[in-house]
Amino acid sequence: MHRHDAFFQIFSLTAGKGELLGTEKARSFAAPCALFIPPRAAHGFRFSREVDGLVVTALSDRLNSVAASDLAIAAYAEETRITPLAPDHPDAALAVESIRRIHAEIAGHAPGRSLLLDAMMTQAIVSLARLGAEADHLASEIATRDRERIEHLETLIGAHFREHQPVGFYAEKIGVSSAHLNRLARALTGASVQELIARRVMEAARRDLVFTPTPIQAIAFSLGFQDPAYFHRFFRKIAGVAPGAFRQAERKRLQAESGDAPGVKEERAVARPVPRIRTF
């Protein structure tokens, strides 16, 4: 790991792959891409054997003058970046060509060399910043779309959890594959689709057990279980206790918190208000 206080670097990779070090987690990259290393950024690399490309090192003054002209470019230039260079993208092609020409110009001594280098470096930085802004916007759009899909999933689960539908049922309605929907669910909620369904079933089961007099067998049927014994095993696996024991313990706890004596509360004429337990 090292840093350059007075320089910045641009790597244009045409082959190979590797990892960029310097943050909490190593970041993978693969050609074609550009690596942008701003001044004072601690960094290191792990390259594959077949890596190939060009590296341009320039004084930070060249970067400062470009960054000062545009907020988007300044934002790009503040951080270490991995920018994909799609061959068919005009800004990517312009960045690659600019870096190639900078590399060739540095090796020569033609008239106006410094002026041309400034212009080509500006062109390279602007092209990369545009690609970076486009990638950030795309990532934001994807993140928004994924959140909307999970919100749709949660709405669908609320409507169909009693039917015990497979993951494919929800994936088809949302318009993605089952595997992709599971990946989204785990990434945004920390649980698989089946685990989200099970949570919803358990919420309804707990509520019915505590706040209704419905027999446990009837609760099982109402939640879509064909066999009450399977509901018993399902509930015990998640809650750690049987449905009946859970009902008894929770009712006792709530009665203690409300100040009532244990047992079923009967209607009676009293001066004091009867405490109420709110169901959410």
Residue pairs with C-beta under 8 A, 6 or more apart in sequence:
1 21
1 22
1 42
1 43
1 44
2 42
2 43
2 44
3 40
3 41
3 42
3 43
4 37
4 39
4 40
4 57
5 39
5 40
6 39
6 59
6 60
7 39
7 57
7 58
7 59
7 60
8 36
8 37
8 38
8 39
8 57
8 58
8 60
8 62
8 63
8 77
9 35
9 36
9 37
9 55
9 56
9 57
9 58
10 34
10 35
10 36
10 37
10 55
10 56
10 58
10 99
10 124
10 125
10 128
11 34
11 35
11 36
11 37
11 53
11 54
11 55
12 34
12 53
12 54
12 55
12 56
12 85
12 95
12 96
12 99
12 100
13 29
13 31
13 32
13 33
13 34
13 35
13 51
13 52
13 53
14 31
14 32
14 52
14 53
15 31
15 50
15 51
15 52
15 53
16 30
16 31
16 47
16 48
16 49
16 50
16 51
16 52
16 53
17 28
17 29
17 30
17 31
17 47
17 48
17 51
18 28
18 29
18 45
18 46
18 47
18 48
18 51
19 26
19 27
19 28
19 29
19 45
19 46
20 26
20 27
20 28
20 29
20 35
20 43
20 44
20 45
20 80
20 82
21 43
21 44
21 45
21 46
22 41
22 42
22 43
22 44
22 80
23 80
26 46
27 82
29 35
29 82
31 51
31 52
31 53
32 84
32 85
32 86
32 87
32 92
32 96
33 82
33 83
33 84
33 85
34 81
34 82
34 83
34 85
34 95
34 99
34 128
34 131
35 80
35 81
35 82
35 83
36 76
36 77
36 80
36 81
36 83
36 128
37 43
37 80
38 63
38 77
38 78
38 79
38 80
39 60
39 63
41 79
41 80
43 80
54 99
54 100
54 103
56 99
56 102
56 103
56 106
56 121
56 124
58 121
62 118
62 121
63 77
63 125
66 73
66 77
66 121
66 122
66 125
66 126
67 73
67 74
67 77
67 125
68 74
70 126
70 129
72 129
72 133
73 125
73 126
73 129
76 125
76 128
76 129
76 132
76 133
77 125
77 129
81 128
81 132
83 95
83 128
83 131
83 132
83 135
84 92
84 131
84 135
85 92
85 95
85 96
85 131
86 92
87 93
89 131
91 127
91 128
91 130
91 131
91 134
92 127
92 131
94 123
94 124
94 127
95 123
95 124
95 127
95 128
95 131
98 120
98 121
98 123
98 124
98 127
99 124
101 120
102 117
102 120
102 121
102 124
105 113
105 116
105 117
105 120
106 117
110 116
146 184
146 187
146 188
147 188
149 174
149 176
149 181
149 184
150 184
150 185
150 188
150 189
152 173
152 174
153 170
153 174
153 181
153 185
153 193
153 196
154 196
156 170
156 173
156 174
157 170
157 196
157 197
157 200
158 200
160 169
160 170
161 197
161 200
161 201
161 204
161 224
162 201
162 204
162 222
162 223
162 224
163 224
164 197
164 224
165 197
167 178
167 181
167 182
167 192
167 193
167 194
168 178
170 181
170 193
171 177
171 178
171 180
171 181
171 193
174 181
176 184
178 193
181 193
182 192
182 193
185 191
185 192
185 193
185 195
185 196
186 192
189 196
191 199
198 234
198 238
201 223
201 224
201 234
202 235
202 238
202 239
204 223
205 219
205 223
205 231
205 235
205 243
206 239
206 246
206 250
207 279
208 214
208 219
208 222
209 216
209 219
209 243
209 246
209 247
209 250
210 247
210 250
210 251
210 254
211 277
211 279
212 219
214 222
216 228
216 231
216 232
216 243
216 244
216 247
217 228
219 231
219 243
220 227
220 228
220 230
220 231
220 232
221 228
223 231
225 231
225 234
231 243
232 242
232 243
235 242
235 243
235 246
236 242
236 243
239 246
241 249
252 262
254 277
255 261
255 262
255 263
256 262
258 275
258 277
259 275
260 275
265 274
